Amino acid sequence: MRHLTTLMDVSRDDVLAIFQLAAELKTQTRAGERPPLLQHKVLTQIFEKPSLRTRLSFESAAVHLGGQSSFFNSRDAGMHGRESLHDIAKVASSLSDFVVLRTYSQETINDFAKWSSCPVINGLSDDHHPCQALTDLFTIQEHFGKLDGQHLVFVGDGNNVATSLAMLCAQLSMPMTLVCPPGYEIKPSIVRELISRFPSAEFKQTQNYRSAVKNADIVYTDVWTSMGQEDEADVRKKDFNGFQVNEELMALSKPSCRFMHDLPARRGQEVTDGVIDGEQSIVFQQAENRMHLAKGLLVWLDRRRLK
């Protein structure tokens, strides 16, 4: 049985197999076909944080594949002290075929997976967002026809999304540059782990967005203030002044460069309307692909369990 707690749980071959399944299932969906590959299977989602795309993509994926989905906020699931996480994990996994968790602490997901009898998927934690990164590189492969050598430039906070993108880019031979103000880099412990696992990885962090964007195939940004950081919003807004992805910044890139954002976006803050709705944007293709990637991931996990 396999889990997806972070992207260190999967190999390059695993990722490419998930992408292949996602592509096949997307083609079938577009043709009006929904093969019941997970007929009668139960997906349980337990979220401490609100969500549109993560929740809807997994619920839609389960239904498309012939399964069913149940959703619990963390209070209804008893994760606010009503019972131990050990007991919740034991019970929820015994009544489910998959569990998706969306939490503040990565440790919550790690511990749940340790006690779970079914595959556990990280739907987001403060430290990692593996399903988002998988979707993003699946979308890049779909758009450009390849991944090797495609340079991704992330302009913004070295947050959970940037962290997972750095891990996956390293696995799939994609150069990545993080452009951020001082103090907002990816955690040093994560960078050390990344370089240790993937010594040939092309990963850089800089404050110079002009030189980075000039060589970008993809410019990516995210909100400056993530969930749980609301008290830092004013400080972060000042610190990220000058790091907005706008028409001037995109004009520094190649005409073939594409813009990505994991959403939700704070339009007028980290990105302008002209960019997110512009010709270089593939943001909404990226958003739709959350469901197709979820379908590929669920089928892949189910097949790993049967082996």
TAFENHU-V907206 format. One record per residue. N is the residue number from 1. RES is the residue in one small letter. PHI is phi in degrees with one decimal (999 if undefined). Layout:
BEGIN
N:RES:PHI  N:RES:PHI
END
This chain:
BEGIN
1:m:999  2:r:-117.4  3:h:-119.6  4:l:-126.8  5:t:-90.5  6:t:-142.6  7:l:-75.8  8:m:-75.0  9:d:-79.8  10:v:-126.5  11:s:-96.1  12:r:-57.2  13:d:-63.1  14:d:-59.4  15:v:-61.8  16:l:-66.0  17:a:-67.4  18:i:-63.1  19:f:-62.0  20:q:-63.8  21:l:-62.9  22:a:-61.0  23:a:-64.7  24:e:-63.0  25:l:-69.3  26:k:-65.9  27:t:-59.7  28:q:-66.0  29:t:-60.6  30:r:-63.9  31:a:-88.3  32:g:83.2  33:e:-105.0  34:r:-133.6  35:p:-62.6  36:p:-80.2  37:l:-70.7  38:l:-123.6  39:q:-57.7  40:h:69.2  41:k:-80.7  42:v:-113.3  43:l:-104.6  44:t:-112.4  45:q:-115.5  46:i:-126.4  47:f:-121.4  48:e:-86.0  49:k:-114.0  50:p:-68.5  51:s:-161.6  52:l:-108.2  53:r:-67.7  54:t:-63.1  55:r:-63.5  56:l:-67.5  57:s:-65.9  58:f:-73.0  59:e:-62.3  60:s:-64.0  61:a:-60.2  62:a:-61.3  63:v:-65.9  64:h:-57.1  65:l:-91.6  66:g:89.5  67:g:-99.8  68:q:-131.8  69:s:-130.0  70:s:-120.1  71:f:-126.0  72:f:-134.4  73:n:-75.5  74:s:-64.3  75:r:-68.0  76:d:-64.4  77:a:-79.6  78:g:86.8  79:m:-83.7  80:h:-103.3  81:g:104.9  82:r:-66.3  83:e:-152.7  84:s:-73.6  85:l:-62.1  86:h:-55.6  87:d:-70.1  88:i:-61.3  89:a:-62.9  90:k:-61.8  91:v:-73.5  92:a:-60.5  93:s:-72.3  94:s:-71.6  95:l:-107.1  96:s:-133.4  97:d:-101.6  98:f:-148.4  99:v:-128.8  100:v:-106.6  101:l:-114.9  102:r:-129.9  103:t:-134.1  104:y:-79.6  105:s:-86.9  106:q:-64.7  107:e:-61.1  108:t:-59.4  109:i:-68.0  110:n:-60.0  111:d:-68.2  112:f:-59.1  113:a:-62.9  114:k:-62.2  115:w:-100.1  116:s:-84.6  117:s:-99.8  118:c:-133.9  119:p:-59.7  120:v:-112.9  121:i:-117.5  122:n:-78.3  123:g:-88.7  124:l:145.0  125:s:-135.0  126:d:-61.9  127:d:-101.4  128:h:-142.0  129:h:-142.2  130:p:-64.1  131:c:-66.0  132:q:-66.8  133:a:-63.9  134:l:-60.5  135:t:-60.4  136:d:-63.4  137:l:-74.8  138:f:-60.8  139:t:-66.8  140:i:-63.3  141:q:-61.0  142:e:-62.7  143:h:-77.1  144:f:-93.2  145:g:84.0  146:k:-163.4  147:l:-116.7  148:d:-53.6  149:g:84.5  150:q:-71.2  151:h:-90.1  152:l:-99.7  153:v:-112.3  154:f:-99.1  155:v:-104.4  156:g:148.1  157:d:-73.4  158:g:-78.3  159:n:-91.0  160:n:-63.0  161:v:-67.9  162:a:-60.6  163:t:-61.8  164:s:-67.8  165:l:-63.6  166:a:-61.7  167:m:-62.7  168:l:-73.9  169:c:-60.6  170:a:-62.4  171:q:-65.2  172:l:-107.7  173:s:59.7  174:m:-109.0  175:p:-66.0  176:m:-136.6  177:t:-123.1  178:l:-99.9  179:v:-107.6  180:c:-155.0  181:p:-67.8  182:p:-57.6  183:g:94.2  184:y:-115.3  185:e:-71.1  186:i:-62.6  187:k:-52.4  188:p:-54.7  189:s:-63.5  190:i:-68.7  191:v:-63.4  192:r:-62.2  193:e:-63.9  194:l:-61.8  195:i:-67.9  196:s:-65.3  197:r:-76.1  198:f:-131.2  199:p:-61.2  200:s:-92.8  201:a:-61.5  202:e:-99.4  203:f:-126.4  204:k:-133.4  205:q:-129.2  206:t:-151.2  207:q:-104.6  208:n:-92.3  209:y:-71.0  210:r:-62.7  211:s:-70.1  212:a:-67.8  213:v:-66.9  214:k:-59.0  215:n:-104.9  216:a:-84.5  217:d:-95.8  218:i:-135.6  219:v:-107.0  220:y:-126.9  221:t:-140.5  222:d:-146.7  223:v:-59.0  224:w:-78.2  225:t:-124.4  226:s:-85.4  227:m:-58.8  228:g:95.2  229:q:-112.3  230:e:-57.5  231:d:-67.2  232:e:-96.9  233:a:-58.0  234:d:-65.7  235:v:-65.5  236:r:-64.2  237:k:-60.2  238:k:-70.5  239:d:-64.1  240:f:-92.5  241:n:-58.7  242:g:98.0  243:f:-110.2  244:q:-73.4  245:v:-88.1  246:n:-127.8  247:e:-61.9  248:e:-63.3  249:l:-67.3  250:m:-64.3  251:a:-66.5  252:l:-76.8  253:s:-89.5  254:k:-70.6  255:p:-57.1  256:s:-80.6  257:c:-64.9  258:r:-120.3  259:f:-104.1  260:m:-133.9  261:h:-152.5  262:d:-79.6  263:l:64.0  264:p:-72.7  265:a:-105.6  266:r:-97.7  267:r:-59.5  268:g:90.6  269:q:-107.6  270:e:-78.4  271:v:-149.9  272:t:-92.8  273:d:-58.1  274:g:-61.6  275:v:-82.4  276:i:-67.7  277:d:-102.6  278:g:-82.8  279:e:-68.2  280:q:-85.6  281:s:-79.8  282:i:-121.9  283:v:-62.0  284:f:-84.4  285:q:-63.5  286:q:-59.2  287:a:-64.6  288:e:-61.3  289:n:-68.7  290:r:-56.6  291:m:-70.2  292:h:-65.2  293:l:-65.7  294:a:-59.6  295:k:-62.6  296:g:-61.4  297:l:-66.4  298:l:-62.7  299:v:-64.7  300:w:-62.2  301:l:-63.3  302:d:-64.0  303:r:-69.7  304:r:-65.3  305:r:-70.6  306:l:-81.2  307:k:-81.1
END
